[in-house]
Amino acid sequence: MGKMKEYRVFLWVFLALLPVLLLRDFTPGNELRYLSIADEALRNGTFVTFYNHGQIYADKPPLYFWIIMAGKCLFGRHYMWFITLFSLLPAFVTVRVMDRWVEDKIESSHRYTGEWLLMTCGLFVGMAVVLRMDMLMCMFITLVLRTFYRMMRGEGNLRSQTLLFPVYVFLAVFSKGPVGILIPLLSTVVYLLITGRIRTVGRYWGWKTWTVLLVGCALWFGAVYAEGGKEYLNNLLFHQTVDRAVNSFHHATPFYYYFISVWYSILPWSLLLIGLIVYSVYKKRVCTELQKFFLTVIAVTFVMLSCISSKIEVYLLPAFPFIVYLALTFLVHYKWNRWLALSIAIPVAVFCAVLPVFILLVRQEANAYLSVPLLYVAAGVLTLTECCSLYLLYGRKSIDSAIRSVAYGLFLAVFIGAWALPKINGELGYKELCSASVEIAREHGLKDYYVWKLYRPENMDVYLNREVPIGASPE
């Protein structure tokens, strides 16, 4: 029972998201493109070089594509539930690592609240069910930084940690690219510098670490050169790194981008988390070594990512665990007050209005497809549970209970609403459209498919098992 209690958040979240894993269609953007790239690699017999309809796709390292390819080889087709596990399980590992990290500083009831805080941060839970490699990198970066902290404190088995440290760094790079090493390297070096320990940097970034990284990268890049040649290797090492960082050809945004996007990326807790951190820093309440390290990781991640030309919200994901748990170390020392309550009440009040707002939305012709009974039930449940959260917040004056109630309501609403996915998948992905096209082609003896004015239709080959001419019609 004790062990079961430790994993209750993960069990609740897994059950709540299970219908999403089983019923959701692949989105036509990145998800379907990743599947198409993996299929092309399997057809071509390539394993470290990837192409999207013949065009070099060196944007991402091989690890995530290997997972997709393994699923196709195991099951004969792509299954959402299998691939999503490699986003959801890394999210659970990340939460678990952060929970264990603070267990000697924060009592279990508050840590339970912290797990819910992180699992309900909008972009974090979103990346836990979306087919992307970002959550894998986030997990490995968290493991790197946790291992560094334990080595610095002399905790655990030093021999195993000196091996795990570079392995985690390499896996972070192998998941998403250079950010996987930049965040751990800069965060740890800056922390050692500001705490007067810079002379010990060799304990962490010494010969063993660089040997593992250099050998790993040499094997990877050597395989790339052997399989894809000089052009592919140049694209991987320079076009996808230097060009993106200095003058990005993709997602170029201003320096201050993340200082704005973080507010909506960690909803509904942005007022609470950012407010606690800013107030505590202003009042000079960053006292413990743990708090200083978490704050360093957050600051370095913000500044480093802001200096890179290419920016999207998800790139900030590795900072979220440290934002949540740094704020939690402050939250446990505050009693209920009107400002803390207000930082929670404002987003909760928005949730309370979900049902009436949903009713108004589905009356619009563009949103008519959402008029599914289960979605009304989900919206009603969310409104009801969040009203209960307001009662716990102001009637019982319990911050922890209110936060947990918000989380229960959100995941209960997701669980109910997700069963309506078969009714709305036609608006989310191309599976239904392709299935209907295949059936029509079979009935009329047609052999070719053509598309017009659809978003990234070239990746429909995942469903149609053939190339799809774009913007063309039969002569």
ChimeraX attribute file (.defattr): number of C-alpha atoms within 10 A of each C-alpha:
attribute: neighborCount
match mode: 1-to-1
recipient: residues
	/A:1	5
	/A:2	6
	/A:3	7
	/A:4	10
	/A:5	10
	/A:6	14
	/A:7	13
	/A:8	12
	/A:9	19
	/A:10	21
	/A:11	14
	/A:12	14
	/A:13	22
	/A:14	19
	/A:15	14
	/A:16	20
	/A:17	21
	/A:18	17
	/A:19	19
	/A:20	22
	/A:21	22
	/A:22	16
	/A:23	17
	/A:24	20
	/A:25	23
	/A:26	21
	/A:27	17
	/A:28	20
	/A:29	13
	/A:30	15
	/A:31	17
	/A:32	24
	/A:33	22
	/A:34	22
	/A:35	24
	/A:36	22
	/A:37	22
	/A:38	27
	/A:39	24
	/A:40	20
	/A:41	20
	/A:42	17
	/A:43	9
	/A:44	11
	/A:45	11
	/A:46	15
	/A:47	17
	/A:48	21
	/A:49	23
	/A:50	29
	/A:51	17
	/A:52	19
	/A:53	15
	/A:54	9
	/A:55	8
	/A:56	15
	/A:57	17
	/A:58	20
	/A:59	14
	/A:60	18
	/A:61	21
	/A:62	19
	/A:63	19
	/A:64	22
	/A:65	23
	/A:66	16
	/A:67	15
	/A:68	24
	/A:69	24
	/A:70	16
	/A:71	17
	/A:72	19
	/A:73	12
	/A:74	10
	/A:75	10
	/A:76	10
	/A:77	15
	/A:78	20
	/A:79	17
	/A:80	20
	/A:81	17
	/A:82	16
	/A:83	22
	/A:84	20
	/A:85	17
	/A:86	21
	/A:87	24
	/A:88	27
	/A:89	18
	/A:90	20
	/A:91	25
	/A:92	21
	/A:93	18
	/A:94	24
	/A:95	24
	/A:96	15
	/A:97	16
	/A:98	21
	/A:99	20
	/A:100	13
	/A:101	16
	/A:102	17
	/A:103	12
	/A:104	9
	/A:105	13
	/A:106	18
	/A:107	11
	/A:108	14
	/A:109	9
	/A:110	15
	/A:111	22
	/A:112	19
	/A:113	20
	/A:114	26
	/A:115	22
	/A:116	22
	/A:117	25
	/A:118	24
	/A:119	25
	/A:120	24
	/A:121	21
	/A:122	17
	/A:123	20
	/A:124	23
	/A:125	19
	/A:126	17
	/A:127	20
	/A:128	23
	/A:129	24
	/A:130	22
	/A:131	25
	/A:132	22
	/A:133	21
	/A:134	24
	/A:135	30
	/A:136	28
	/A:137	27
	/A:138	26
	/A:139	25
	/A:140	26
	/A:141	28
	/A:142	25
	/A:143	22
	/A:144	27
	/A:145	22
	/A:146	17
	/A:147	23
	/A:148	21
	/A:149	17
	/A:150	15
	/A:151	19
	/A:152	16
	/A:153	10
	/A:154	10
	/A:155	11
	/A:156	11
	/A:157	10
	/A:158	14
	/A:159	9
	/A:160	10
	/A:161	18
	/A:162	19
	/A:163	13
	/A:164	17
	/A:165	24
	/A:166	24
	/A:167	18
	/A:168	23
	/A:169	27
	/A:170	26
	/A:171	22
	/A:172	28
	/A:173	23
	/A:174	23
	/A:175	25
	/A:176	24
	/A:177	21
	/A:178	16
	/A:179	20
	/A:180	24
	/A:181	23
	/A:182	18
	/A:183	23
	/A:184	23
	/A:185	16
	/A:186	16
	/A:187	23
	/A:188	23
	/A:189	17
	/A:190	18
	/A:191	19
	/A:192	17
	/A:193	14
	/A:194	11
	/A:195	12
	/A:196	10
	/A:197	13
	/A:198	14
	/A:199	9
	/A:200	14
	/A:201	14
	/A:202	11
	/A:203	14
	/A:204	21
	/A:205	18
	/A:206	13
	/A:207	11
	/A:208	16
	/A:209	20
	/A:210	14
	/A:211	13
	/A:212	17
	/A:213	20
	/A:214	13
	/A:215	12
	/A:216	17
	/A:217	15
	/A:218	12
	/A:219	12
	/A:220	16
	/A:221	18
	/A:222	15
	/A:223	16
	/A:224	20
	/A:225	17
	/A:226	13
	/A:227	17
	/A:228	17
	/A:229	13
	/A:230	12
	/A:231	10
	/A:232	19
	/A:233	20
	/A:234	13
	/A:235	16
	/A:236	22
	/A:237	15
	/A:238	12
	/A:239	17
	/A:240	20
	/A:241	18
	/A:242	14
	/A:243	17
	/A:244	18
	/A:245	19
	/A:246	13
	/A:247	12
	/A:248	18
	/A:249	13
	/A:250	13
	/A:251	11
	/A:252	17
	/A:253	15
	/A:254	13
	/A:255	16
	/A:256	12
	/A:257	16
	/A:258	21
	/A:259	11
	/A:260	10
	/A:261	14
	/A:262	20
	/A:263	15
	/A:264	15
	/A:265	21
	/A:266	24
	/A:267	17
	/A:268	23
	/A:269	24
	/A:270	21
	/A:271	20
	/A:272	22
	/A:273	25
	/A:274	19
	/A:275	16
	/A:276	23
	/A:277	22
	/A:278	12
	/A:279	12
	/A:280	16
	/A:281	13
	/A:282	10
	/A:283	9
	/A:284	9
	/A:285	12
	/A:286	19
	/A:287	10
	/A:288	10
	/A:289	12
	/A:290	16
	/A:291	18
	/A:292	16
	/A:293	22
	/A:294	22
	/A:295	22
	/A:296	19
	/A:297	23
	/A:298	21
	/A:299	14
	/A:300	20
	/A:301	22
	/A:302	21
	/A:303	14
	/A:304	14
	/A:305	21
	/A:306	20
	/A:307	14
	/A:308	20
	/A:309	20
	/A:310	22
	/A:311	22
	/A:312	14
	/A:313	14
	/A:314	18
	/A:315	17
	/A:316	21
	/A:317	21
	/A:318	26
	/A:319	22
	/A:320	19
	/A:321	28
	/A:322	21
	/A:323	22
	/A:324	27
	/A:325	24
	/A:326	24
	/A:327	23
	/A:328	22
	/A:329	22
	/A:330	17
	/A:331	21
	/A:332	15
	/A:333	9
	/A:334	11
	/A:335	11
	/A:336	15
	/A:337	11
	/A:338	13
	/A:339	12
	/A:340	19
	/A:341	18
	/A:342	16
	/A:343	19
	/A:344	24
	/A:345	23
	/A:346	14
	/A:347	18
	/A:348	24
	/A:349	16
	/A:350	13
	/A:351	22
	/A:352	22
	/A:353	17
	/A:354	20
	/A:355	20
	/A:356	13
	/A:357	13
	/A:358	17
	/A:359	14
	/A:360	11
	/A:361	15
	/A:362	16
	/A:363	13
	/A:364	10
	/A:365	8
	/A:366	9
	/A:367	12
	/A:368	11
	/A:369	15
	/A:370	20
	/A:371	16
	/A:372	15
	/A:373	11
	/A:374	17
	/A:375	21
	/A:376	21
	/A:377	15
	/A:378	25
	/A:379	25
	/A:380	19
	/A:381	22
	/A:382	26
	/A:383	24
	/A:384	17
	/A:385	22
	/A:386	29
	/A:387	21
	/A:388	18
	/A:389	29
	/A:390	24
	/A:391	14
	/A:392	19
	/A:393	24
	/A:394	17
	/A:395	10
	/A:396	12
	/A:397	17
	/A:398	17
	/A:399	23
	/A:400	21
	/A:401	15
	/A:402	25
	/A:403	23
	/A:404	20
	/A:405	20
	/A:406	26
	/A:407	23
	/A:408	22
	/A:409	22
	/A:410	21
	/A:411	21
	/A:412	21
	/A:413	23
	/A:414	22
	/A:415	20
	/A:416	19
	/A:417	21
	/A:418	24
	/A:419	18
	/A:420	20
	/A:421	21
	/A:422	12
	/A:423	13
	/A:424	16
	/A:425	19
	/A:426	14
	/A:427	14
	/A:428	14
	/A:429	19
	/A:430	23
	/A:431	19
	/A:432	16
	/A:433	14
	/A:434	17
	/A:435	13
	/A:436	12
	/A:437	15
	/A:438	17
	/A:439	12
	/A:440	12
	/A:441	14
	/A:442	11
	/A:443	9
	/A:444	8
	/A:445	9
	/A:446	12
	/A:447	8
	/A:448	13
	/A:449	18
	/A:450	13
	/A:451	15
	/A:452	11
	/A:453	8
	/A:454	11
	/A:455	11
	/A:456	13
	/A:457	21
	/A:458	20
	/A:459	26
	/A:460	23
	/A:461	19
	/A:462	23
	/A:463	18
	/A:464	15
	/A:465	11
	/A:466	13
	/A:467	16
	/A:468	17
	/A:469	15
	/A:470	15
	/A:471	11
	/A:472	11
	/A:473	11
	/A:474	7
	/A:475	3
